[in-house]
């Protein structure tokens, strides 16, 4: 992957060849390699430096400098791999610092911790966006797109990627990017990106409400002074006429998509923002809303119950609503989302025994597990039984279903809990 030397070769370049030959004859290859490495670094010829480090690693391990290395012992193979990864880091970080994100990622993909790459990407994105705020720069825009690609589509930092897509391409493209790149990730990795979308749409709606009030000649209450983008939605809704006012301040499809995406979130502040968005959705005219998938046919009301219950609002009403939806879905054989939603809500409300019972009642999955199960949003049956310290119902269900694996895992989990309880009792 050697990069091309500059066409403008100065006298020092010719001197370098002579110096390398002299060092090889007098000081040895190690000194020669370090001198060449320093020269390549000073000229920022990073790809050439990588090639050099691979040659150096081979020589140090007694291997031929180029060509097939043949069959290696495990020890030599491990050492060669370790030095190759070190070379990737040595080359990748300077490339990233220079803004050559795609090139840097080729080296860092297998060699660097994602958290460190994420931190450096965020810093780079900050410097690029700050520069773009002052003037349009096509090169900076291209670099920012590379940051988005690595952060979002390569999965290094989906939240950063979504944030940048919102900033550069708008809400609609950010939601599409989330659906295509983030929704396939485990729930714990989806959650930060989902939180970015929820907060963004909350700011968009509250800002629109505040602007609407101002346009109507209604001053904002003193308690709701700037920044308007952070105003509580419910306070603004009361000022503008509550649920009797059907004015629209956001693309309804965006609102409903974000309410669906927000279900993965567990952060209380994000849940509160999602609940306020759901309250806003409840007062939209029926002709502009789209029916959702059961149990979220009425997206606004069902979302208000789902998020509100997690904040302590209308808990019994929410559980009852989703329990009825789950029962109806079982009768109509219309999918697992109603049952999954009930299990998820009961789990988040700290009712593992009820969640376990609901999980055992859910319909069997088809060839593929449901989206909530596949993403890890739902705890396993064994986790629910452990949280509830309730084993008999699950063990009986395993026997009835012929599920030996879950049966054995349940017995093992019960044994672990009993052992920990015994040790704790002895220590008293």
Secondary structure as UniProt FT lines:
FT   HELIX           11..26
FT   HELIX           29..42
FT   TURN            43..44
FT   HELIX           46..60
FT   TURN            61..62
FT   HELIX           74..97
FT   TURN            98..99
FT   HELIX           101..108
FT   TURN            109..111
FT   HELIX           114..132
FT   TURN            133..134
FT   HELIX           138..148
FT   HELIX           149..153
FT   HELIX           158..169
FT   HELIX           171..177
FT   HELIX           178..182
FT   TURN            183..184
FT   HELIX           187..215
FT   TURN            216..217
FT   HELIX           222..224
FT   HELIX           228..230
FT   HELIX           233..240
FT   HELIX           242..244
FT   HELIX           252..261
FT   HELIX           262..264
FT   HELIX           268..282
FT   HELIX           286..288
FT   TURN            294..295
FT   HELIX           299..310
FT   TURN            311..312
FT   HELIX           315..332
FT   HELIX           337..348
FT   TURN            349..350
FT   HELIX           352..361
FT   HELIX           371..375
FT   HELIX           381..388
FT   HELIX           392..401
FT   HELIX           404..427
//
